[in-house]
Amino acid sequence: MSLSTITALSPLDGRYSNKLAALRPIMSEHGYMHRRVQVEVAWFIALSDAGFAEFKPLTTGARAYLLGLVKNFSEADSAAIKDIEKTTNHDVKAVEYWIKSKFEARPELEKAAEFVHFACTSEDINNTSHALQLRSGRDQVVLPGLDRVVLKLREMAHAYADVPMLSRTHGQTASPTTVGKEMANVVVRLQAACERIAGVKILGKMNGAVGNYNAHMSAWPDFDWEAFSKKVIETPEPLGLGLTFQPYSIQIEPHDYMAELFDAVARANTILVDLSRDIWGYVSLGYFKQRLKAGEIGSSTMPHKVNPIDFENAEGNLGLANALLRHLSEKLPVSRWQRDLTDSTVLRNMGVALGYAALAYASLLTGLNKLELNEEALADDLDASWEVLAEPIQTVMRRFGVQGAYEKLKEVTRGKTVTAEALHGLIQSLEIPQAEKDRLLAMTPGSYTGKAAALARRA
């Protein structure tokens, strides 16, 4: 069976493949190969500038050629590396041999070929490559996807800042809010989550087989290898990697920053699960209608249905993303002694975890863009819920020292259908200033929204 979008085992590479085009070049094995070549080239060029008599500084032409291998790296190059791996059965060694093969007929580079992968363990290349992948995945896909959701929610918060809506705490009628304020709540939460994601430092180490620069110092014992490694890792691209130096490690970088990053993404996803379920509920209540699309079918047997499928799709994929992200964050920082390989196969699923998240963000945004506010349904719901004004009435009564204010309102409203007339009669009987009575009499469920509108506009 040939591999295609309908034979792919994962829906990310099957049903949803066209929605993940931005992530695939970054988090695929091709993306991983690309970053390995980038790391090897950066290390090789830096070694030529280290001042070793045995490895003179590379000429401008040689540097340009090497950087071109990175810049122009193609799927054909990845395939060539995979062909070499069939013999080596070692993916990093295959990268090393591929780079050396590119030195043919270039005497300057052929002479220095043994400095490719010099003193490195595979994990020096792998951990920095993963770091480059994660930085790109975060900055080019995850955060932009979240930013688009935040932008849409802020737009809704401002547009619907003044539109009153009945709250439902514990699923029961409660003090009114506005549609915009409910969107603003998510905007503020999601912004904070995005800041946490963006604030995670992406770390890298290049310190040898067990983190002690053993091989490095066997070659040049008087050279400051730690400072050299830090310079390669922290120098901006393309001559360096532009990461944050990790000074202490076993054979592998400890992966604590990865756990921090994955946990941060999972927290953002949890906020969006909350949003997806709430919007689903509001659609069910009729607060929102969904814009129709010609040709779409909501049910194979019920022609009237317009299902909130985008929010359901988002919720499901956010759950899949978080299941993987949480496994990654719990497993990756754990390694037996100086190294075991359980992290290696798990790390190959980083793109899967981020893929489900990116897919969810796209579905959620699609769903939000389909929504149309049904102000009539919102108003009808409020007009049928005059009992929510028990709160302001008893609060004003308490202000003026009316004894048992809460209990009196509880007696006439709890679990009962309350009419405007009944509340107005109660207000008229209160021993409070007439101006306060007039203010309460003018109040409706739709006007009792506190600072909701102002808070919505501030988000």
N, C-alpha and C positions, 0 to 999 in steps of 0.2 A: 504494500500500500504506500503510495507516495504521500509526502507531507504537504498538506495544504491547509487552508483555513477551516475546511470541514473535516479533516482527518487529524488535526492537531489535538493533542491530549489536553492541553490547557486552553480554556476559553480566552485567555489573554492573547494567545497566538492564533486563536480560531475565531470565534464569533465576534470578539471585541478587538481584533488585531488593528483595525484602521483607527481606533480611538487611542492607541498607545504608540503612535508613530514617533512622538517626541522622546519617549522614554527608551525605546528599543535600542537606538545607537549608543546610549549611555550605559544601560544596565545589562545588556546582552553579553554573551561570551565574546562577541566581536568587540564590544566596548571594553571589556576586561583586557583582551589582547592589546588593544590600542593603548591603554594606559600602561600596560607592562612595557611596551616598546618605549613609551614616553619616559618612564622611570629609568630604564636601562640607558637610554641616550643621555638623559640629564646627568646621571652618575658618571658615565664615560667622559663626557665633555668636562665635567668638574674635575675629574682625576687628571685630565691633561693640563689643567691650570693649577694643580696643587704644588708644583715646584719640584717634582720628582725628576731626577736626571734621566731615568729610564723611559719617561713618557713626556715628551716635549709638548708645549701648547699646540693645539691643532690650528691649522691655517683657517682663514676666513671661509675659504671654499669648502673645506672639510666640515666645518661647523654648519654651514648652510645646507650641505647635503644631508647631514645627520638630522637636523631639525626638519628637513623636508620629508624624511622617512616617517616622522610623526605627523606632520601636517597633512600629508597626502595618503596616510594609511587607509587601505581599502579593504573591502570584504575579500577580495582576491588575496591580499596579504594575509588575512586571517586564515583563509583556506590553506595557504602555503605553509603556515605555521602548524596547522592541524595535520598536514601531511607529514611534516617532520616528526610530530608527536607520535605518529603511528610506529615510528622506529624507536624513539627515545622512551616512550611511555612516561614522559615527564613534561608537563606543559611549559614550565619556566625554562627548562633547558632547551626546549624547542624554540622559544623566543630568542634565546641567546644565539643558537645556531643560525636562525633566520637573519638576525642582525649581521652576524659574521659573513653570511653568504652575500650580503649586500656590499661587502668590502672588496669583493673580487674586482681585479683590474684597477684598484685604487691603492697604490703602493703605500701611501701615508697611513691609510687606515688598516691595511693588511698587516703592516709592521706592528701596529698597536692592538691587534685583535684580541690578545689575551687579557687586555684590560676591560673588555666587555664582561660584566657581571663579576668584576674583581672583588674578592673578599666578601661577596654577598651570599647570604642564604636565600633560599626561594622566598621566604616570608618577608625579607627586606623589600622585595619587588612586589609581592602580593599585597601586603598590608597598605603600602602607599598607593597601589593601583586601586584597591577598594576605596581608599580615602578619596581619591580623585573622582571615582565613580559616584560616591555618595554626595560629594560636594556638588557635582554637576546635577545629579538627580534632584537634590534638594533645591538648588538655586534655579534650575531651568524648568523643572516640572512640578514638584510638590508645592513649593511656595507660590509660584504663579497660579497654580490651580486653586489654592486656598484664597489667594488675593482676589481672584475673579468672583469667588463666592462672597467674600467680604464686601466687595464693591457692589454687588447686586443687592445684598442685604441692607447695606447702608442706603442705597437708592430707595429701597422699599421703606426703610425706617423713616426717611425724610418725607417721602410721598404720602405715607399713611400715618404721619405723626398725630394728626388730629382725628383720625377715624376711631370712634369708641368701639370697644369690644368687651363682651362679658368674659371675665376670667372664670376659670374652673379649677379651683384648688381641690384636690382629692376627687376630681371629676364632678364637683358640685358647684353651683353658682357662687361666685365670690366677687369681691370689689372689682369694678370695671377697670380696664386698662385701655390702651389704644393698640391697634395693629402695629403701628410704627414702633411703639415702645417694646413690643415683644420681639421685633426684628433687631432692635437696638441692643437688647440683652445679649443676643447671639453675636452681634458685631463685636462688642467689647470683649466677650469671652474668647472669640476666635482670634482677635487681634493679639491678645495676650499669649495665646497658644502659638501663634506664628512667630512672635518675638522669641519665645523659648526655642522653637525649632531653629530659627536663624542664628540664635546666640550660641549654639553648640559648636565648640572648637573641633575642627576635623584634624585628627592627629596622625602622625606617621613616625616610624622608627626605621633606621638603617644601621644596625649595630651588630649584625652577625648572628651566628647559630644559637647562642643562648643569651644574647644581649650584652656581651662584655667586650666586643671588638677584638676577640681572640685572634682571628685570622689576620685582621688589619695590622695588629701590632707585631705579628710574627714577621710581616714584610717590612714595615717601617716603625720600629718601636718608639722612636722619638717624635713621631708626628702626632699632632692633636686631632685624632680621628673623630672625637666627639664633636669638636667645633666644626670640623669639615662636614660631618653628617648633618648637623643642624643647619649649616649654610645651604646645603643642597635641598633639604626639606623645606626651608622657610623662604629661600629666594623666590621671587615671583616667577611665574612661567614666562617664556618657555625654557629659560636656562635652569630654573629650579622648579619646585613643585607647588610652592605657594601654600603649604600646609603648616600646621603647628607641630613643633618638634616634641616627640615623646622621649624623655631621657632614660626612663627605666622600663625594661621589659624582660620577659623570658625570650624564647625563640619567636613567639608571636607578640604583636602589639596587644595589650590587654583587652582591647575592645570595649572598655568602659564608655568611651565617647559614643561608640555605636549604640550601646544600650541606652545612653542618655538621649541620643537622637531618635531612636525608634520609639522610646517611651514618649517623647515629646510629640511625635507624629500621631501616636496612638491616642494621646490626650486630645489632640485636635479632632481626631476622628470620632472620639466619644461625644464631643460637643455636637458634631454633625449628625450622629445617630439620634441624639436628643432632638435636634431640629427636624430631621426627617420624619420622626414619629409625630411630632407636634403638627407639622404641616399636613401630614396624612390625616390627622384627626380633624384639623380645621377644614380640609376638603370634605371629609365625611359629614361635618356639621353644616356644610354649605357656605361657610365663610368665604371660601375661594371657589371659583369655577376654573376649569382648565380649558385653555384655548384648544379648539379642535383642529385636527390635521386631516386633510382630505385623504381618504383611503384607509385610515387607521381603524382597527376593530378592537373594542374593549372586551368582548366576550364572544365565544364561538356560538353561544345559544341565546344570549340576552342582548339584543341590538342596541338598547338604550345606554349601555354602560360606557363611562369614560373613567378608566381606572387611574389612580395615582401611581402609575408604574415606575416613574422616574425616582420617586422617593423610596419606593420599595426596593428598586435596584440599588440605589445608593446605600440604603441601610444594610442590605445583604452583603454588598462588596466591602463596606466599611467593617463589617464583622469579620469577613475573611482576612482583610488587611490586618486587623488588630490581633487576630489569632496568630498570624505569622510574626508580626512585629513583636508581640510579647514573648513568643518562643525565642526569637532572635535575642531579645534583650536579656532573657534569663539564661540562655545557653552560652552565648558567645563569651562572656567574661570568665567562664569556667574552663580550665585546661589542666589535665593531669600533669604534674611536675612541670618540666620545661616545655612540653609540647605534646599534644595528641591531635589527631586529624579530624575530630568530630566537628570542629568549626568549619573545616574546608568545604564539606558538602552543604552545610547549612548556609554558609555565606553565598552560595550560588543562587539562593532563593531571595536575596535582597530585592532584586528587581521584581520578583513575583509579588512580594509584600507591597512595594511601592506602586506596582502596577494596579493592584486592586484598589489602592487608595486613590490613585489618579483617575481610574475609571469611575469611582464613586463621586469624586468632585465634579466630573463632567456630567454625570447623570443628575446630580443635585442641581447644578446650574441650569441644565435643560429644563428640569421641572419647575424651578423658580421662574424661568422666563416664560413658562406657559400659564402662570397663574393670573387670574383676573379677579379682583376684589368684588364680592357680592355684598354691597353696603345694605341692601334691603334685608338680607338674611341677618346681618349683624344687628341692624336696628330692631328687627322683630324679636330677636333673642333678648335684647336689652329690655324692650318694652314689656316682655313677659316675666321680668325678674325684678320687680320693685322691692322685693325683700332685701336686696343688697344695700338699700338705703337705711336699713336698721343700724348699720355701723356708724354713719355720720350722725344720725339722730341721737343715738345713745352717747356718742362722744361729746356732742354739744351739751346734752343733758348733764353729763359728768362735769363738764367745764363750769356749769352754773350750780353745781352742788346738789342736783336732784338725786335723792337717795334711791338706790336699787335700779339705776338707769339700765344697766346691762340686762338685769333679770326681767325688767318690764318689757323690753324689746324682744328678749328671747321668748317670752310667754306668747306674744302675739305674732311672731314670725317663724319660729323654728319649725321646719317641716311642713309649713303651710303655704298655700297660694295667697300671696299678698297683693292687694290692689292699690293703685294710687290713691283712691278715695279713702281707703282705710288708714293709710299712712298719714294723709293730710288731716284726717279727723284726729288722729293721735297727736300730731304736731300742734294743732289748734288748742288742745287741752293742756299742753305743757306750761309749767310755770317758769318760763324763760322770757327774756326781752322780746318785744314784738319784732324788732329788726332781725333777730336770729330766727324767729318763726318764719318771717318772710323769706329769708335766705334758704331755709330748709324747704319751704313750700315751692320755691322756684327750682329746686334741684330735681334732676331726673337721673335714671341709671346712666344715660348717655352723657350727662354732663359731669358725673361724679368720677373723674379720672385723675384727680390730683395733679402731679407734675409730669404725668406721662408724656404729654406732647413735647414739653421742653426737654425732657430727658432723651426722647427719640431724636430730636433735632441735633442734640449735642454729640451724638454717637458718630 
